[in-house]
């Protein structure tokens, strides 16, 4: 516990650790390990850095590409720092210590998207002189 200001009141704090099923809202696609990924658990949306270096190395190297679709589910080991404020525990900071599961993206043959094919079909080749 920690003293708060000149009132000398004790500030109650706690740390919760749990395995959670979260939905990935926004990944960090740059190799910056301090930035916060955005997740949702139920109706609560939050940002948290990921400290799982094995997972991050695999994502940033392309060995495990993240599935880019809505509602990508991830199982994570989450640590939440909370403070007791006005009779209730309030989350102050979250950290993902481990990514336990996440769907990967199929890396088969890459093809043009339909709108690219349509654009190419509508353009005529330029004549050379």
Buried (B, 14 or more C-beta within 10 A) or exposed (E): EEEEEEEEEEEEEEEEEEEBEBBBBEBBEEEEBEEBBBBBBEEEEBBBBBBBEEBBEBBBEEEBEBBEEEEBEBBBBBBBEBBBEEEEBEEEBBBBBBBEEBEEEEEEEEEEEEEEEEEEEEEEEEEEE
